[in-house]
């Protein structure tokens, strides 16, 4: 078999910048979710508007959860707990 493994590492400074950006995204998602709740309370209930607001809330929640997972991976990487391996296979798939 002709496999090649490469360990990738991100600099500590790069990780810190990434964590700041992820925290910023999390804060924005929280604000969007809160503001959508306020809009929902102000707007008269119509099924189409309710569905739209719920869809936006779900998108914001999904983005928030994704940033939390990414932040956890970056923190683990900074602590040396996570390694990423890139495997290149030869023309026969080995």
PDB file with one MODEL, atoms N, CA, C and O in Angstrom:
MODEL        1
ATOM      1  N   UNK A   1       0.825  -1.175   0.000  1.00  0.00           N
ATOM      2  CA  UNK A   1       0.000   0.000   0.000  1.00  0.00           C
ATOM      3  C   UNK A   1       0.876   1.247   0.000  1.00  0.00           C
ATOM      4  O   UNK A   1       1.938   1.288   0.620  1.00  0.00           O
ATOM      5  N   UNK A   2       0.403   2.249  -0.705  1.00  0.00           N
ATOM      6  CA  UNK A   2       1.146   3.489  -0.813  1.00  0.00           C
ATOM      7  C   UNK A   2       0.335   4.613  -0.168  1.00  0.00           C
ATOM      8  O   UNK A   2      -0.288   5.410  -0.869  1.00  0.00           O
ATOM      9  N   UNK A   3       0.343   4.679   1.171  1.00  0.00           N
ATOM     10  CA  UNK A   3      -0.409   5.696   1.882  1.00  0.00           C
ATOM     11  C   UNK A   3       0.550   6.744   2.426  1.00  0.00           C
ATOM     12  O   UNK A   3       1.655   6.429   2.866  1.00  0.00           O
ATOM     13  N   UNK A   4       0.115   7.968   2.387  1.00  0.00           N
ATOM     14  CA  UNK A   4       0.905   9.053   2.938  1.00  0.00           C
ATOM     15  C   UNK A   4       0.045   9.793   3.951  1.00  0.00           C
ATOM     16  O   UNK A   4      -1.068  10.211   3.631  1.00  0.00           O
ATOM     17  N   UNK A   5       0.550   9.958   5.169  1.00  0.00           N
ATOM     18  CA  UNK A   5      -0.167  10.711   6.194  1.00  0.00           C
ATOM     19  C   UNK A   5       0.551  12.026   6.437  1.00  0.00           C
ATOM     20  O   UNK A   5       1.779  12.073   6.521  1.00  0.00           O
ATOM     21  N   UNK A   6      -0.217  13.077   6.547  1.00  0.00           N
ATOM     22  CA  UNK A   6       0.332  14.404   6.804  1.00  0.00           C
ATOM     23  C   UNK A   6      -0.390  14.964   8.011  1.00  0.00           C
ATOM     24  O   UNK A   6      -1.620  15.004   8.027  1.00  0.00           O
ATOM     25  N   UNK A   7       0.345  15.397   9.021  1.00  0.00           N
ATOM     26  CA  UNK A   7      -0.283  16.033  10.171  1.00  0.00           C
ATOM     27  C   UNK A   7      -0.346  17.529   9.906  1.00  0.00           C
ATOM     28  O   UNK A   7       0.652  18.152   9.544  1.00  0.00           O
ATOM     29  N   UNK A   8      -1.528  18.093  10.091  1.00  0.00           N
ATOM     30  CA  UNK A   8      -1.723  19.519   9.886  1.00  0.00           C
ATOM     31  C   UNK A   8      -1.883  20.192  11.236  1.00  0.00           C
ATOM     32  O   UNK A   8      -2.560  19.669  12.122  1.00  0.00           O
ATOM     33  N   UNK A   9      -1.270  21.334  11.392  1.00  0.00           N
ATOM     34  CA  UNK A   9      -1.480  22.094  12.622  1.00  0.00           C
ATOM     35  C   UNK A   9      -1.731  23.544  12.265  1.00  0.00           C
ATOM     36  O   UNK A   9      -1.211  24.062  11.277  1.00  0.00           O
ATOM     37  N   UNK A  10      -2.531  24.179  13.082  1.00  0.00           N
ATOM     38  CA  UNK A  10      -2.844  25.582  12.910  1.00  0.00           C
ATOM     39  C   UNK A  10      -2.074  26.322  13.984  1.00  0.00           C
ATOM     40  O   UNK A  10      -2.018  25.863  15.125  1.00  0.00           O
ATOM     41  N   UNK A  11      -1.486  27.445  13.651  1.00  0.00           N
ATOM     42  CA  UNK A  11      -0.740  28.200  14.649  1.00  0.00           C
ATOM     43  C   UNK A  11      -1.658  28.651  15.776  1.00  0.00           C
ATOM     44  O   UNK A  11      -2.864  28.808  15.587  1.00  0.00           O
ATOM     45  N   UNK A  12      -1.081  28.851  16.925  1.00  0.00           N
ATOM     46  CA  UNK A  12      -1.857  29.288  18.091  1.00  0.00           C
ATOM     47  C   UNK A  12      -2.541  30.619  17.794  1.00  0.00           C
ATOM     48  O   UNK A  12      -3.706  30.817  18.140  1.00  0.00           O
ATOM     49  N   UNK A  13      -1.819  31.521  17.157  1.00  0.00           N
ATOM     50  CA  UNK A  13      -2.385  32.837  16.809  1.00  0.00           C
ATOM     51  C   UNK A  13      -3.564  32.668  15.854  1.00  0.00           C
ATOM     52  O   UNK A  13      -4.588  33.333  16.009  1.00  0.00           O
ATOM     53  N   UNK A  14      -3.425  31.792  14.878  1.00  0.00           N
ATOM     54  CA  UNK A  14      -4.511  31.522  13.930  1.00  0.00           C
ATOM     55  C   UNK A  14      -5.728  30.944  14.628  1.00  0.00           C
ATOM     56  O   UNK A  14      -6.866  31.277  14.294  1.00  0.00           O
ATOM     57  N   UNK A  15      -5.482  30.074  15.603  1.00  0.00           N
ATOM     58  CA  UNK A  15      -6.590  29.481  16.369  1.00  0.00           C
ATOM     59  C   UNK A  15      -7.311  30.551  17.175  1.00  0.00           C
ATOM     60  O   UNK A  15      -8.540  30.563  17.239  1.00  0.00           O
ATOM     61  N   UNK A  16      -6.552  31.441  17.784  1.00  0.00           N
ATOM     62  CA  UNK A  16      -7.167  32.507  18.591  1.00  0.00           C
ATOM     63  C   UNK A  16      -8.035  33.405  17.728  1.00  0.00           C
ATOM     64  O   UNK A  16      -9.130  33.792  18.136  1.00  0.00           O
ATOM     65  N   UNK A  17      -7.554  33.741  16.536  1.00  0.00           N
ATOM     66  CA  UNK A  17      -8.346  34.574  15.625  1.00  0.00           C
ATOM     67  C   UNK A  17      -9.613  33.848  15.192  1.00  0.00           C
ATOM     68  O   UNK A  17     -10.684  34.448  15.106  1.00  0.00           O
ATOM     69  N   UNK A  18      -9.484  32.564  14.922  1.00  0.00           N
ATOM     70  CA  UNK A  18     -10.641  31.764  14.526  1.00  0.00           C
ATOM     71  C   UNK A  18     -11.657  31.685  15.664  1.00  0.00           C
ATOM     72  O   UNK A  18     -12.860  31.786  15.428  1.00  0.00           O
ATOM     73  N   UNK A  19     -11.179  31.505  16.891  1.00  0.00           N
ATOM     74  CA  UNK A  19     -12.078  31.457  18.042  1.00  0.00           C
ATOM     75  C   UNK A  19     -12.825  32.780  18.210  1.00  0.00           C
ATOM     76  O   UNK A  19     -14.012  32.783  18.535  1.00  0.00           O
ATOM     77  N   UNK A  20     -12.137  33.902  17.991  1.00  0.00           N
ATOM     78  CA  UNK A  20     -12.791  35.207  18.091  1.00  0.00           C
ATOM     79  C   UNK A  20     -13.895  35.333  17.053  1.00  0.00           C
ATOM     80  O   UNK A  20     -14.983  35.823  17.354  1.00  0.00           O
ATOM     81  N   UNK A  21     -13.617  34.893  15.832  1.00  0.00           N
ATOM     82  CA  UNK A  21     -14.622  34.977  14.776  1.00  0.00           C
ATOM     83  C   UNK A  21     -15.810  34.061  15.069  1.00  0.00           C
ATOM     84  O   UNK A  21     -16.957  34.441  14.837  1.00  0.00           O
ATOM     85  N   UNK A  22     -15.543  32.865  15.575  1.00  0.00           N
ATOM     86  CA  UNK A  22     -16.622  31.944  15.920  1.00  0.00           C
ATOM     87  C   UNK A  22     -17.470  32.501  17.058  1.00  0.00           C
ATOM     88  O   UNK A  22     -18.694  32.373  17.037  1.00  0.00           O
ATOM     89  N   UNK A  23     -16.835  33.116  18.046  1.00  0.00           N
ATOM     90  CA  UNK A  23     -17.587  33.731  19.145  1.00  0.00           C
ATOM     91  C   UNK A  23     -18.458  34.869  18.623  1.00  0.00           C
ATOM     92  O   UNK A  23     -19.585  35.054  19.081  1.00  0.00           O
ATOM     93  N   UNK A  24     -17.938  35.622  17.675  1.00  0.00           N
ATOM     94  CA  UNK A  24     -18.708  36.716  17.077  1.00  0.00           C
ATOM     95  C   UNK A  24     -19.935  36.176  16.353  1.00  0.00           C
ATOM     96  O   UNK A  24     -21.023  36.741  16.462  1.00  0.00           O
ATOM     97  N   UNK A  25     -19.760  35.091  15.619  1.00  0.00           N
ATOM     98  CA  UNK A  25     -20.889  34.473  14.905  1.00  0.00           C
ATOM     99  C   UNK A  25     -21.924  33.956  15.901  1.00  0.00           C
ATOM    100  O   UNK A  25     -23.125  34.122  15.687  1.00  0.00           O
ATOM    101  N   UNK A  26     -21.469  33.330  16.985  1.00  0.00           N
ATOM    102  CA  UNK A  26     -22.391  32.833  18.007  1.00  0.00           C
ATOM    103  C   UNK A  26     -23.206  33.979  18.596  1.00  0.00           C
ATOM    104  O   UNK A  26     -24.415  33.846  18.786  1.00  0.00           O
ATOM    105  N   UNK A  27     -22.556  35.101  18.886  1.00  0.00           N
ATOM    106  CA  UNK A  27     -23.258  36.265  19.442  1.00  0.00           C
ATOM    107  C   UNK A  27     -24.296  36.801  18.466  1.00  0.00           C
ATOM    108  O   UNK A  27     -25.406  37.155  18.863  1.00  0.00           O
ATOM    109  N   UNK A  28     -23.933  36.858  17.191  1.00  0.00           N
ATOM    110  CA  UNK A  28     -24.864  37.342  16.173  1.00  0.00           C
ATOM    111  C   UNK A  28     -26.061  36.406  16.045  1.00  0.00           C
ATOM    112  O   UNK A  28     -27.193  36.863  15.889  1.00  0.00           O
ATOM    113  N   UNK A  29     -25.819  35.108  16.109  1.00  0.00           N
ATOM    114  CA  UNK A  29     -26.922  34.133  16.048  1.00  0.00           C
ATOM    115  C   UNK A  29     -27.862  34.316  17.229  1.00  0.00           C
ATOM    116  O   UNK A  29     -29.082  34.296  17.066  1.00  0.00           O
ATOM    117  N   UNK A  30     -27.293  34.494  18.420  1.00  0.00           N
ATOM    118  CA  UNK A  30     -28.132  34.730  19.605  1.00  0.00           C
ATOM    119  C   UNK A  30     -29.008  35.959  19.408  1.00  0.00           C
ATOM    120  O   UNK A  30     -30.203  35.937  19.702  1.00  0.00           O
ATOM    121  N   UNK A  31     -28.395  37.041  18.902  1.00  0.00           N
ATOM    122  CA  UNK A  31     -29.140  38.278  18.693  1.00  0.00           C
ATOM    123  C   UNK A  31     -30.252  38.084  17.666  1.00  0.00           C
ATOM    124  O   UNK A  31     -31.362  38.584  17.849  1.00  0.00           O
ATOM    125  N   UNK A  32     -29.960  37.362  16.589  1.00  0.00           N
ATOM    126  CA  UNK A  32     -30.963  37.095  15.552  1.00  0.00           C
ATOM    127  C   UNK A  32     -32.138  36.311  16.137  1.00  0.00           C
ATOM    128  O   UNK A  32     -33.297  36.633  15.871  1.00  0.00           O
ATOM    129  N   UNK A  33     -31.841  35.291  16.927  1.00  0.00           N
ATOM    130  CA  UNK A  33     -32.890  34.467  17.525  1.00  0.00           C
ATOM    131  C   UNK A  33     -33.771  35.299  18.456  1.00  0.00           C
ATOM    132  O   UNK A  33     -34.996  35.175  18.433  1.00  0.00           O
ATOM    133  N   UNK A  34     -33.146  36.146  19.274  1.00  0.00           N
ATOM    134  CA  UNK A  34     -33.909  37.005  20.188  1.00  0.00           C
ATOM    135  C   UNK A  34     -34.776  37.985  19.398  1.00  0.00           C
ATOM    136  O   UNK A  34     -35.952  38.166  19.716  1.00  0.00           O
ATOM    137  N   UNK A  35     -34.210  38.612  18.377  1.00  0.00           N
ATOM    138  CA  UNK A  35     -34.967  39.585  17.592  1.00  0.00           C
ATOM    139  C   UNK A  35     -36.104  38.924  16.818  1.00  0.00           C
ATOM    140  O   UNK A  35     -37.170  39.520  16.661  1.00  0.00           O
ATOM    141  N   UNK A  36     -35.893  37.714  16.340  1.00  0.00           N
ATOM    142  CA  UNK A  36     -36.976  37.004  15.655  1.00  0.00           C
ATOM    143  C   UNK A  36     -38.117  36.689  16.619  1.00  0.00           C
ATOM    144  O   UNK A  36     -39.285  36.738  16.235  1.00  0.00           O
ATOM    145  N   UNK A  37     -37.790  36.370  17.853  1.00  0.00           N
ATOM    146  CA  UNK A  37     -38.839  36.130  18.853  1.00  0.00           C
ATOM    147  C   UNK A  37     -39.654  37.391  19.090  1.00  0.00           C
ATOM    148  O   UNK A  37     -40.876  37.334  19.227  1.00  0.00           O
ATOM    149  N   UNK A  38     -38.969  38.530  19.138  1.00  0.00           N
ATOM    150  CA  UNK A  38     -39.671  39.800  19.325  1.00  0.00           C
ATOM    151  C   UNK A  38     -40.563  40.104  18.124  1.00  0.00           C
ATOM    152  O   UNK A  38     -41.695  40.558  18.291  1.00  0.00           O
ATOM    153  N   UNK A  39     -40.061  39.856  16.917  1.00  0.00           N
ATOM    154  CA  UNK A  39     -40.857  40.080  15.702  1.00  0.00           C
ATOM    155  C   UNK A  39     -42.087  39.183  15.717  1.00  0.00           C
ATOM    156  O   UNK A  39     -43.185  39.612  15.364  1.00  0.00           O
ATOM    157  N   UNK A  40     -41.891  37.938  16.128  1.00  0.00           N
ATOM    158  CA  UNK A  40     -43.006  36.991  16.187  1.00  0.00           C
ATOM    159  C   UNK A  40     -44.108  37.497  17.116  1.00  0.00           C
ATOM    160  O   UNK A  40     -45.293  37.311  16.836  1.00  0.00           O
ATOM    161  N   UNK A  41     -43.724  38.128  18.211  1.00  0.00           N
ATOM    162  CA  UNK A  41     -44.703  38.664  19.158  1.00  0.00           C
ATOM    163  C   UNK A  41     -45.405  39.916  18.619  1.00  0.00           C
ATOM    164  O   UNK A  41     -46.544  40.195  18.992  1.00  0.00           O
ATOM    165  N   UNK A  42     -44.733  40.664  17.749  1.00  0.00           N
ATOM    166  CA  UNK A  42     -45.307  41.901  17.221  1.00  0.00           C
ATOM    167  C   UNK A  42     -46.224  41.676  16.021  1.00  0.00           C
ATOM    168  O   UNK A  42     -47.199  42.405  15.832  1.00  0.00           O
ATOM    169  N   UNK A  43     -45.914  40.684  15.226  1.00  0.00           N
ATOM    170  CA  UNK A  43     -46.654  40.446  13.982  1.00  0.00           C
ATOM    171  C   UNK A  43     -47.888  39.599  14.276  1.00  0.00           C
ATOM    172  O   UNK A  43     -47.847  38.638  15.044  1.00  0.00           O
ATOM    173  N   UNK A  44     -48.978  39.991  13.639  1.00  0.00           N
ATOM    174  CA  UNK A  44     -50.180  39.173  13.802  1.00  0.00           C
ATOM    175  C   UNK A  44     -49.917  37.802  13.196  1.00  0.00           C
ATOM    176  O   UNK A  44     -49.246  37.675  12.171  1.00  0.00           O
ATOM    177  N   UNK A  45     -50.445  36.804  13.835  1.00  0.00           N
ATOM    178  CA  UNK A  45     -50.166  35.428  13.441  1.00  0.00           C
ATOM    179  C   UNK A  45     -50.805  35.079  12.100  1.00  0.00           C
ATOM    180  O   UNK A  45     -52.026  35.093  11.944  1.00  0.00           O
ATOM    181  N   UNK A  46     -49.947  34.769  11.151  1.00  0.00           N
ATOM    182  CA  UNK A  46     -50.364  34.236   9.858  1.00  0.00           C
ATOM    183  C   UNK A  46     -49.494  33.017   9.602  1.00  0.00           C
ATOM    184  O   UNK A  46     -48.295  33.047   9.882  1.00  0.00           O
ATOM    185  N   UNK A  47     -50.069  31.956   9.080  1.00  0.00           N
ATOM    186  CA  UNK A  47     -49.273  30.736   8.873  1.00  0.00           C
ATOM    187  C   UNK A  47     -48.008  30.964   8.032  1.00  0.00           C
ATOM    188  O   UNK A  47     -46.952  30.415   8.347  1.00  0.00           O
ATOM    189  N   UNK A  48     -48.105  31.760   6.979  1.00  0.00           N
ATOM    190  CA  UNK A  48     -46.936  31.958   6.123  1.00  0.00           C
ATOM    191  C   UNK A  48     -45.839  32.744   6.845  1.00  0.00           C
ATOM    192  O   UNK A  48     -44.656  32.442   6.693  1.00  0.00           O
ATOM    193  N   UNK A  49     -46.230  33.747   7.625  1.00  0.00           N
ATOM    194  CA  UNK A  49     -45.254  34.541   8.379  1.00  0.00           C
ATOM    195  C   UNK A  49     -44.651  33.689   9.489  1.00  0.00           C
ATOM    196  O   UNK A  49     -43.443  33.743   9.720  1.00  0.00           O
ATOM    197  N   UNK A  50     -45.459  32.918  10.166  1.00  0.00           N
ATOM    198  CA  UNK A  50     -44.970  32.034  11.229  1.00  0.00           C
ATOM    199  C   UNK A  50     -43.954  31.031  10.684  1.00  0.00           C
ATOM    200  O   UNK A  50     -42.917  30.787  11.301  1.00  0.00           O
ATOM    201  N   UNK A  51     -44.260  30.457   9.529  1.00  0.00           N
ATOM    202  CA  UNK A  51     -43.330  29.496   8.923  1.00  0.00           C
ATOM    203  C   UNK A  51     -42.015  30.169   8.547  1.00  0.00           C
ATOM    204  O   UNK A  51     -40.944  29.593   8.738  1.00  0.00           O
ATOM    205  N   UNK A  52     -42.092  31.370   8.020  1.00  0.00           N
ATOM    206  CA  UNK A  52     -40.887  32.104   7.643  1.00  0.00           C
ATOM    207  C   UNK A  52     -40.024  32.404   8.869  1.00  0.00           C
ATOM    208  O   UNK A  52     -38.810  32.199   8.846  1.00  0.00           O
ATOM    209  N   UNK A  53     -40.648  32.884   9.926  1.00  0.00           N
ATOM    210  CA  UNK A  53     -39.910  33.188  11.155  1.00  0.00           C
ATOM    211  C   UNK A  53     -39.308  31.916  11.743  1.00  0.00           C
ATOM    212  O   UNK A  53     -38.154  31.919  12.170  1.00  0.00           O
ATOM    213  N   UNK A  54     -40.071  30.842  11.769  1.00  0.00           N
ATOM    214  CA  UNK A  54     -39.552  29.570  12.290  1.00  0.00           C
ATOM    215  C   UNK A  54     -38.381  29.070  11.449  1.00  0.00           C
ATOM    216  O   UNK A  54     -37.418  28.526  11.989  1.00  0.00           O
ATOM    217  N   UNK A  55     -38.459  29.251  10.136  1.00  0.00           N
ATOM    218  CA  UNK A  55     -37.367  28.844   9.258  1.00  0.00           C
ATOM    219  C   UNK A  55     -36.106  29.662   9.542  1.00  0.00           C
ATOM    220  O   UNK A  55     -35.002  29.118   9.585  1.00  0.00           O
ATOM    221  N   UNK A  56     -36.277  30.959   9.734  1.00  0.00           N
ATOM    222  CA  UNK A  56     -35.137  31.820  10.064  1.00  0.00           C
ATOM    223  C   UNK A  56     -34.552  31.453  11.426  1.00  0.00           C
ATOM    224  O   UNK A  56     -33.332  31.419  11.591  1.00  0.00           O
ATOM    225  N   UNK A  57     -35.414  31.181  12.396  1.00  0.00           N
ATOM    226  CA  UNK A  57     -34.943  30.761  13.718  1.00  0.00           C
ATOM    227  C   UNK A  57     -34.163  29.455  13.629  1.00  0.00           C
ATOM    228  O   UNK A  57     -33.117  29.303  14.259  1.00  0.00           O
ATOM    229  N   UNK A  58     -34.681  28.514  12.842  1.00  0.00           N
ATOM    230  CA  UNK A  58     -33.994  27.225  12.695  1.00  0.00           C
ATOM    231  C   UNK A  58     -32.633  27.402  12.026  1.00  0.00           C
ATOM    232  O   UNK A  58     -31.654  26.770  12.424  1.00  0.00           O
ATOM    233  N   UNK A  59     -32.574  28.258  11.016  1.00  0.00           N
ATOM    234  CA  UNK A  59     -31.290  28.527  10.348  1.00  0.00           C
ATOM    235  C   UNK A  59     -30.292  29.138  11.317  1.00  0.00           C
ATOM    236  O   UNK A  59     -29.123  28.753  11.333  1.00  0.00           O
ATOM    237  N   UNK A  60     -30.746  30.091  12.126  1.00  0.00           N
ATOM    238  CA  UNK A  60     -29.860  30.717  13.112  1.00  0.00           C
ATOM    239  C   UNK A  60     -29.408  29.696  14.152  1.00  0.00           C
ATOM    240  O   UNK A  60     -28.242  29.695  14.546  1.00  0.00           O
ATOM    241  N   UNK A  61     -30.309  28.832  14.599  1.00  0.00           N
ATOM    242  CA  UNK A  61     -29.945  27.784  15.559  1.00  0.00           C
ATOM    243  C   UNK A  61     -28.943  26.806  14.960  1.00  0.00           C
ATOM    244  O   UNK A  61     -27.988  26.407  15.627  1.00  0.00           O
ATOM    245  N   UNK A  62     -29.155  26.421  13.708  1.00  0.00           N
ATOM    246  CA  UNK A  62     -28.226  25.507  13.032  1.00  0.00           C
ATOM    247  C   UNK A  62     -26.838  26.128  12.912  1.00  0.00           C
ATOM    248  O   UNK A  62     -25.832  25.466  13.166  1.00  0.00           O
ATOM    249  N   UNK A  63     -26.787  27.398  12.525  1.00  0.00           N
ATOM    250  CA  UNK A  63     -25.507  28.091  12.404  1.00  0.00           C
ATOM    251  C   UNK A  63     -24.823  28.197  13.756  1.00  0.00           C
ATOM    252  O   UNK A  63     -23.610  28.011  13.857  1.00  0.00           O
ATOM    253  N   UNK A  64     -25.590  28.494  14.791  1.00  0.00           N
ATOM    254  CA  UNK A  64     -25.040  28.579  16.138  1.00  0.00           C
ATOM    255  C   UNK A  64     -24.426  27.234  16.546  1.00  0.00           C
ATOM    256  O   UNK A  64     -23.295  27.187  17.028  1.00  0.00           O
ATOM    257  N   UNK A  65     -25.166  26.156  16.353  1.00  0.00           N
ATOM    258  CA  UNK A  65     -24.667  24.822  16.710  1.00  0.00           C
ATOM    259  C   UNK A  65     -23.413  24.463  15.927  1.00  0.00           C
ATOM    260  O   UNK A  65     -22.492  23.850  16.466  1.00  0.00           O
ATOM    261  N   UNK A  66     -23.381  24.845  14.655  1.00  0.00           N
ATOM    262  CA  UNK A  66     -22.202  24.571  13.831  1.00  0.00           C
ATOM    263  C   UNK A  66     -20.986  25.330  14.360  1.00  0.00           C
ATOM    264  O   UNK A  66     -19.888  24.775  14.405  1.00  0.00           O
ATOM    265  N   UNK A  67     -21.166  26.585  14.759  1.00  0.00           N
ATOM    266  CA  UNK A  67     -20.031  27.341  15.286  1.00  0.00           C
ATOM    267  C   UNK A  67     -19.556  26.777  16.615  1.00  0.00           C
ATOM    268  O   UNK A  67     -18.358  26.783  16.900  1.00  0.00           O
ATOM    269  N   UNK A  68     -20.483  26.289  17.430  1.00  0.00           N
ATOM    270  CA  UNK A  68     -20.099  25.676  18.707  1.00  0.00           C
ATOM    271  C   UNK A  68     -19.237  24.443  18.442  1.00  0.00           C
ATOM    272  O   UNK A  68     -18.203  24.254  19.084  1.00  0.00           O
ATOM    273  N   UNK A  69     -19.666  23.603  17.491  1.00  0.00           N
ATOM    274  CA  UNK A  69     -18.881  22.401  17.156  1.00  0.00           C
ATOM    275  C   UNK A  69     -17.502  22.787  16.619  1.00  0.00           C
ATOM    276  O   UNK A  69     -16.498  22.173  16.982  1.00  0.00           O
ATOM    277  N   UNK A  70     -17.453  23.798  15.759  1.00  0.00           N
ATOM    278  CA  UNK A  70     -16.168  24.228  15.196  1.00  0.00           C
ATOM    279  C   UNK A  70     -15.270  24.800  16.292  1.00  0.00           C
ATOM    280  O   UNK A  70     -14.066  24.543  16.299  1.00  0.00           O
ATOM    281  N   UNK A  71     -15.844  25.576  17.219  1.00  0.00           N
ATOM    282  CA  UNK A  71     -15.061  26.138  18.317  1.00  0.00           C
ATOM    283  C   UNK A  71     -14.478  25.025  19.172  1.00  0.00           C
ATOM    284  O   UNK A  71     -13.318  25.095  19.580  1.00  0.00           O
ATOM    285  N   UNK A  72     -15.278  23.994  19.448  1.00  0.00           N
ATOM    286  CA  UNK A  72     -14.790  22.868  20.240  1.00  0.00           C
ATOM    287  C   UNK A  72     -13.627  22.166  19.541  1.00  0.00           C
ATOM    288  O   UNK A  72     -12.652  21.782  20.188  1.00  0.00           O
ATOM    289  N   UNK A  73     -13.728  21.998  18.223  1.00  0.00           N
ATOM    290  CA  UNK A  73     -12.632  21.367  17.479  1.00  0.00           C
ATOM    291  C   UNK A  73     -11.369  22.219  17.520  1.00  0.00           C
ATOM    292  O   UNK A  73     -10.269  21.686  17.668  1.00  0.00           O
ATOM    293  N   UNK A  74     -11.515  23.528  17.393  1.00  0.00           N
ATOM    294  CA  UNK A  74     -10.357  24.416  17.449  1.00  0.00           C
ATOM    295  C   UNK A  74      -9.725  24.366  18.834  1.00  0.00           C
ATOM    296  O   UNK A  74      -8.501  24.305  18.957  1.00  0.00           O
ATOM    297  N   UNK A  75     -10.550  24.392  19.878  1.00  0.00           N
ATOM    298  CA  UNK A  75     -10.021  24.313  21.245  1.00  0.00           C
ATOM    299  C   UNK A  75      -9.300  22.995  21.481  1.00  0.00           C
ATOM    300  O   UNK A  75      -8.251  22.967  22.124  1.00  0.00           O
ATOM    301  N   UNK A  76      -9.854  21.908  20.966  1.00  0.00           N
ATOM    302  CA  UNK A  76      -9.198  20.603  21.107  1.00  0.00           C
ATOM    303  C   UNK A  76      -7.882  20.591  20.339  1.00  0.00           C
ATOM    304  O   UNK A  76      -6.891  20.030  20.806  1.00  0.00           O
ATOM    305  N   UNK A  77      -7.874  21.203  19.176  1.00  0.00           N
ATOM    306  CA  UNK A  77      -6.662  21.271  18.375  1.00  0.00           C
ATOM    307  C   UNK A  77      -5.578  22.064  19.098  1.00  0.00           C
ATOM    308  O   UNK A  77      -4.405  21.691  19.085  1.00  0.00           O
ATOM    309  N   UNK A  78      -5.991  23.165  19.731  1.00  0.00           N
ATOM    310  CA  UNK A  78      -5.035  23.988  20.475  1.00  0.00           C
ATOM    311  C   UNK A  78      -4.451  23.215  21.656  1.00  0.00           C
ATOM    312  O   UNK A  78      -3.294  23.417  22.026  1.00  0.00           O
ATOM    313  N   UNK A  79      -5.251  22.337  22.240  1.00  0.00           N
ATOM    314  CA  UNK A  79      -4.802  21.546  23.383  1.00  0.00           C
ATOM    315  C   UNK A  79      -4.025  20.306  22.937  1.00  0.00           C
ATOM    316  O   UNK A  79      -3.541  19.537  23.768  1.00  0.00           O
ATOM    317  N   UNK A  80      -3.909  20.120  21.630  1.00  0.00           N
ATOM    318  CA  UNK A  80      -3.177  18.971  21.108  1.00  0.00           C
ATOM    319  C   UNK A  80      -3.957  17.679  21.122  1.00  0.00           C
ATOM    320  O   UNK A  80      -3.379  16.602  20.978  1.00  0.00           O
ATOM    321  N   UNK A  81      -5.266  17.771  21.295  1.00  0.00           N
ATOM    322  CA  UNK A  81      -6.095  16.569  21.392  1.00  0.00           C
ATOM    323  C   UNK A  81      -6.556  16.059  20.036  1.00  0.00           C
ATOM    324  O   UNK A  81      -6.901  14.885  19.899  1.00  0.00           O
ATOM    325  N   UNK A  82      -6.565  16.926  19.038  1.00  0.00           N
ATOM    326  CA  UNK A  82      -7.088  16.539  17.732  1.00  0.00           C
ATOM    327  C   UNK A  82      -5.970  16.587  16.708  1.00  0.00           C
ATOM    328  O   UNK A  82      -5.221  17.561  16.635  1.00  0.00           O
ATOM    329  N   UNK A  83      -5.867  15.559  15.940  1.00  0.00           N
ATOM    330  CA  UNK A  83      -4.957  15.593  14.797  1.00  0.00           C
ATOM    331  C   UNK A  83      -5.772  15.274  13.556  1.00  0.00           C
ATOM    332  O   UNK A  83      -6.720  14.489  13.596  1.00  0.00           O
ATOM    333  N   UNK A  84      -5.393  15.882  12.481  1.00  0.00           N
ATOM    334  CA  UNK A  84      -6.087  15.655  11.225  1.00  0.00           C
ATOM    335  C   UNK A  84      -5.123  14.915  10.307  1.00  0.00           C
ATOM    336  O   UNK A  84      -3.955  15.288  10.189  1.00  0.00           O
ATOM    337  N   UNK A  85      -5.600  13.904   9.683  1.00  0.00           N
ATOM    338  CA  UNK A  85      -4.761  13.147   8.756  1.00  0.00           C
ATOM    339  C   UNK A  85      -5.352  13.224   7.361  1.00  0.00           C
ATOM    340  O   UNK A  85      -6.550  13.034   7.154  1.00  0.00           O
ATOM    341  N   UNK A  86      -4.498  13.502   6.438  1.00  0.00           N
ATOM    342  CA  UNK A  86      -4.897  13.519   5.029  1.00  0.00           C
ATOM    343  C   UNK A  86      -4.238  12.303   4.388  1.00  0.00           C
ATOM    344  O   UNK A  86      -3.015  12.160   4.420  1.00  0.00           O
ATOM    345  N   UNK A  87      -5.033  11.455   3.823  1.00  0.00           N
ATOM    346  CA  UNK A  87      -4.528  10.215   3.238  1.00  0.00           C
ATOM    347  C   UNK A  87      -4.659  10.274   1.733  1.00  0.00           C
ATOM    348  O   UNK A  87      -5.750  10.506   1.211  1.00  0.00           O
ATOM    349  N   UNK A  88      -3.578  10.070   1.044  1.00  0.00           N
ATOM    350  CA  UNK A  88      -3.595  10.042  -0.412  1.00  0.00           C
ATOM    351  C   UNK A  88      -3.527   8.583  -0.850  1.00  0.00           C
ATOM    352  O   UNK A  88      -2.665   7.830  -0.397  1.00  0.00           O
ATOM    353  N   UNK A  89      -4.424   8.198  -1.719  1.00  0.00           N
ATOM    354  CA  UNK A  89      -4.465   6.811  -2.193  1.00  0.00           C
ATOM    355  C   UNK A  89      -3.867   6.727  -3.593  1.00  0.00           C
ATOM    356  O   UNK A  89      -3.919   7.682  -4.368  1.00  0.00           O
ATOM    357  N   UNK A  90      -3.304   5.577  -3.896  1.00  0.00           N
ATOM    358  CA  UNK A  90      -2.736   5.409  -5.215  1.00  0.00           C
ATOM    359  C   UNK A  90      -3.842   5.129  -6.228  1.00  0.00           C
ATOM    360  O   UNK A  90      -5.020   5.124  -5.870  1.00  0.00           O
ATOM    361  N   UNK A  91      -3.487   4.904  -7.448  1.00  0.00           N
ATOM    362  CA  UNK A  91      -4.482   4.734  -8.516  1.00  0.00           C
ATOM    363  C   UNK A  91      -5.374   3.527  -8.339  1.00  0.00           C
ATOM    364  O   UNK A  91      -6.412   3.435  -8.994  1.00  0.00           O
ATOM    365  N   UNK A  92      -4.997   2.583  -7.460  1.00  0.00           N
ATOM    366  CA  UNK A  92      -5.801   1.389  -7.221  1.00  0.00           C
ATOM    367  C   UNK A  92      -6.693   1.513  -5.987  1.00  0.00           C
ATOM    368  O   UNK A  92      -7.395   0.567  -5.629  1.00  0.00           O
ATOM    369  N   UNK A  93      -6.666   2.686  -5.335  1.00  0.00           N
ATOM    370  CA  UNK A  93      -7.504   2.902  -4.170  1.00  0.00           C
ATOM    371  C   UNK A  93      -6.865   2.466  -2.866  1.00  0.00           C
ATOM    372  O   UNK A  93      -7.536   2.436  -1.835  1.00  0.00           O
ATOM    373  N   UNK A  94      -5.570   2.126  -2.888  1.00  0.00           N
ATOM    374  CA  UNK A  94      -4.885   1.702  -1.651  1.00  0.00           C
ATOM    375  C   UNK A  94      -4.060   2.833  -1.095  1.00  0.00           C
ATOM    376  O   UNK A  94      -3.412   2.674  -0.061  1.00  0.00           O
TER     377      UNK A  94
ENDMDL
END
